[in-house]
Amino acid sequence: MPLSEFTGKLVETKLTAYCERRIPIGVRDKVRLIFKIIRDKVTLIETRPYFRDPSIWTKNPVAQFRLDENTHMWTLYYIDRNSRWHLYDIIKPSADFEDMLKALDRDSTGIFWG
């Protein structure tokens, strides 16, 4: 089920601010964070210029946030080397999307940011 209009706008606002805060202005020609919302999943993506043709930007998923339509709780997922998503169970589901962003910033395992 797609995010409600209110939830979609809230997530968009918070993630836009997060992406701008995470990547300093001086390096945005080398790396950017973008996100894509599809139904109840929000994927955070790191983009970089392709080394052979810098006019082409590569896209690498970093994290995925999922909203459970029954509980209205957010969960955080990481992607493995085989492009499969797995629940990041270090953080409990939360109704507050901001909790997911804080967990992503903490990244105590290094699974999101290395």
N, C-alpha and C positions, 0 to 999 in steps of 0.2 A: 504494500500500500504506500502511495507517495506521502511525503511529509506534508503536514498541513501548511497552509500559506504562512501562518504566523511562525511556525517552527522553522520552515525553510528560510524565511527572512532573518530570523534570529541566528541560525547556523551560518548563513551567508555573511552576516555582519561580523560575527565572532571570528570566523575563519579568514575573512579578508584582513582583519586587523592582525590576526596571528601570523599570516603569511608576510605581511609588511614588517611586523616586528621581528620575525625570525631571520629574514634576509636583509642585511644592511644595503642601503641605497647604492653604495659604491661598488657592489659586486653583482648587482642584478643583471648586468650584461653577461655574466658567467653562470649564474644559477638563479632559479626562481622557484617559488612554491605556488601551485595552483590547486584547485579542487574541482571535483565533479560530483554533482548530486544526481543519483539515479534512484528513484523511488524512495526507499527508506535507508539507502546506503550513501555515505558521503566518503569519497576517496580523496586523500591528500596525495598530491603528486609533485615530485621534484623534477624540474626540467633543466636541461643544460644543452648548450650548443654541441652538435655532433662534431667530433674532432676532424673528420674529413671534409665536412661542409658546414661551417658555422652558421649558415643561413637556415639550417634545419635543426630544430630543437628536439632532443630525445626526451622521453617521458618515462619516469620510474616511480611506481607507486611506493609510498612511504607507509601509510596507515589507512585504515578504513574504520569509520564510525558507523555503527548500525543502531537503528532505533527499533525496539520491539514494540509492535503496535498494540499488543495486549497489556504489557506492563508499563509502557511509555518510559522505558529505561534505555539508556545508551550503553553500548559496549564498544570496546576498542579491539581491533584486530591488527595483526602484523602479517606480512607476506614472506613466504620462504623463497628459497632459490628456484623452486619449481613453479613459482607464481600461484601458490595455493595460500589462501587466507586461513589464519589460526587465531583463536581467541587469546587475547593477552590477559590471562587470568590473574595477573598481579594486582589489577584494579578491579574492584567490584562494579557491577552495573550501577549506573546512577541516572537519576532524572535530570541532573544538571550537566549539560554539554561541556561546560567549563571544566568539570572534573576530568573529562577525557583529555582536554588540551593540557591540563596540568600534568597528567600522567605521561603524556607524550613528551613534554618538556623534561620531566625528571628522567625518563628513559634509563632506569637503573640497570637494565640488562644490556643496553647498547644495541638493542635489536632494531630500533628505528633510525637512529642517527649514527650508529657505529661506534 
